[in-house]
Amino acid sequence: MPHTLSASAQSSGQKSTPSSAPTVDELLDFARRAAADPDVVGRLPLDPEGRTWLRLEGPGGSEAWLIGWPPGAETGWHDHGGSRGAFVTAAGELAEQSVSVPLPGAGWLSLELATDVDRVRSLPPGQGRAFGPHHVHQVVNASDDHHAISVHAYYPPLPLMRRYSRRGQVLRLELVERPEEW
């Protein structure tokens, strides 16, 4: 990751205390407030070639990031290691492709998905979504000429990320990344 800086995106309003785990609604609310704050969004350096990010102070001990997406950038299929989360587009537009099935949390390397489990969401500025601990998706900036910016929050802080390949209806685990690797 080319850019990592500390920044605080806490704003007025209800906050979780460190002893209480934030809900997905609280994570989504935090992401919406941070995405709507021009001072927070304006801190992010944008790179024409690759994604950039800044670490934010999330609510209740969560992990949060402000991410810049150059035209055509995407995450590839992945999950968040059992963490729940939320993200909101601050600028530009992102598309999320996800599978809407209760995937097992562990113990599988390849999974054949049923038909009609794919979901696609278009997320213009101010729009986002929250998700549970077994959410597998990929996020894409499909624009040919505009950057997108988004705010993401996860709880518990990401213990790992699993990367998948997708061929038709088959999802295959390819790589497990630990925090020290990103």
C-alpha positions in Angstrom: 0.0 0.0 0.0 1.6 3.2 -1.1 0.2 5.6 1.5 -0.6 4.9 5.1 -1.1 7.8 7.5 -3.0 8.2 10.8 -6.1 10.4 10.6 -9.1 10.8 12.8 -12.6 10.7 11.2 -14.6 10.8 14.4 -17.3 13.4 14.3 -19.9 14.5 16.7 -22.7 12.0 17.4 -23.0 8.7 19.2 -19.8 6.7 19.5 -19.2 3.2 20.7 -17.1 2.9 23.8 -13.9 0.7 23.5 -15.5 -2.0 25.6 -18.6 -2.3 23.4 -18.2 -3.8 19.9 -19.7 -1.6 17.2 -22.7 -3.0 15.3 -22.8 -3.1 11.5 -25.2 -0.1 11.7 -22.7 1.8 13.7 -19.9 0.9 11.3 -22.1 2.1 8.4 -23.0 5.3 10.2 -19.3 6.0 10.8 -18.5 5.3 7.1 -21.3 7.7 6.0 -20.2 10.5 8.3 -16.6 10.2 7.3 -17.4 9.9 3.6 -19.5 13.1 3.9 -16.7 15.0 5.6 -14.7 17.0 3.0 -11.8 17.5 5.5 -11.4 13.8 5.9 -11.8 12.9 2.2 -9.5 15.8 1.1 -6.5 14.3 3.0 -6.2 11.3 0.7 -3.5 11.5 -2.0 -4.7 10.1 -5.3 -2.4 8.0 -7.6 -3.3 7.6 -11.3 -1.9 4.0 -11.2 -2.9 2.3 -8.0 -5.1 2.4 -5.0 -4.1 4.7 -2.1 -5.3 4.7 1.5 -5.2 6.4 4.9 -5.9 4.7 8.2 -8.8 6.3 10.1 -9.8 6.0 13.7 -12.9 3.9 13.6 -15.6 3.6 16.3 -15.3 1.2 19.3 -11.9 -0.2 18.3 -12.8 -0.9 14.7 -10.3 -0.7 11.8 -11.2 2.0 9.3 -9.7 3.1 6.0 -10.2 5.9 3.4 -9.4 4.4 0.0 -8.7 6.0 -3.4 -9.6 4.0 -6.5 -8.1 5.1 -9.8 -10.1 4.3 -13.0 -10.4 0.6 -13.5 -9.1 -0.4 -10.0 -10.7 -3.4 -8.3 -10.1 -5.6 -5.3 -10.6 -9.1 -6.7 -12.8 -11.6 -4.9 -12.1 -11.6 -1.1 -13.5 -11.7 2.4 -12.6 -10.0 5.6 -11.5 -13.0 7.8 -14.7 -13.2 9.8 -15.0 -9.5 10.5 -18.2 -7.6 9.8 -18.0 -4.3 8.1 -19.4 -1.5 6.1 -18.3 0.9 3.3 -19.6 4.0 1.7 -18.6 5.8 -1.5 -17.4 9.4 -0.9 -16.7 10.4 -4.5 -17.1 8.8 -7.9 -19.0 5.5 -8.1 -18.1 2.0 -7.1 -19.7 -1.3 -8.0 -19.9 -4.3 -5.6 -20.3 -7.8 -6.8 -21.1 -10.3 -4.1 -22.5 -13.7 -3.5 -25.7 -13.8 -1.5 -25.3 -17.2 0.3 -24.3 -18.2 3.8 -20.8 -19.3 3.0 -19.0 -21.5 5.5 -16.5 -19.6 7.7 -13.7 -22.1 7.4 -12.8 -25.6 6.1 -13.3 -25.2 2.4 -10.9 -24.5 -0.6 -13.4 -24.7 -3.4 -17.1 -24.1 -3.5 -19.6 -24.5 -6.4 -22.2 -21.8 -6.1 -25.8 -22.2 -7.1 -27.1 -20.1 -9.9 -28.9 -16.8 -9.0 -26.7 -16.1 -6.0 -24.8 -13.2 -7.6 -25.7 -9.6 -6.5 -24.4 -6.4 -8.1 -24.8 -3.0 -6.5 -24.0 0.4 -7.9 -22.8 2.7 -5.1 -22.7 6.4 -6.1 -21.5 9.1 -3.6 -23.3 8.7 -0.2 -24.4 5.1 -0.9 -22.9 2.1 0.9 -23.6 -1.2 2.5 -23.0 -3.2 5.7 -22.1 -6.9 5.7 -21.7 -9.8 8.1 -18.7 -12.0 8.9 -19.0 -14.4 5.9 -19.3 -11.9 3.1 -17.4 -12.6 -0.1 -17.3 -9.8 -2.7 -15.2 -7.7 -5.0 -15.4 -3.9 -5.4 -14.6 -2.1 -8.7 -14.3 1.4 -10.0 -15.6 0.8 -13.5 -15.0 4.4 -14.6 -12.6 4.9 -17.5 -11.6 8.4 -16.3 -12.7 9.3 -12.8 -11.2 8.3 -9.4 -13.6 7.0 -6.7 -13.0 7.4 -3.0 -14.6 5.3 -0.2 -14.6 4.8 3.6 -14.4 1.3 5.0 -14.8 0.1 8.6 -14.4 -3.4 10.1 -14.9 -5.0 13.5 -13.1 -6.8 14.8 -10.0 -5.3 13.1 -9.1 -7.5 10.2 -7.4 -10.7 11.4 -6.8 -11.7 7.8 -8.1 -11.5 4.3 -8.8 -14.5 2.1 -8.4 -14.0 -1.7 -10.4 -16.1 -4.1 -10.5 -16.8 -7.8 -13.8 -17.0 -9.6 -14.5 -19.1 -12.7 -18.1 -19.3 -13.5 -19.9 -20.6 -10.4 -16.7 -22.0 -8.8 -15.1 -19.9 -6.0 -11.6 -21.1 -5.1 -9.5 -20.0 -2.1 -6.1 -18.8 -3.5 -4.4 -16.9 -0.8 -4.6 -15.9 2.9 -3.1 -12.5 3.8 -2.3 -11.4 7.3 -2.2 -7.8 8.5 1.6 -7.6 8.4 1.4 -8.4 4.6 -0.7 -5.3 3.6 
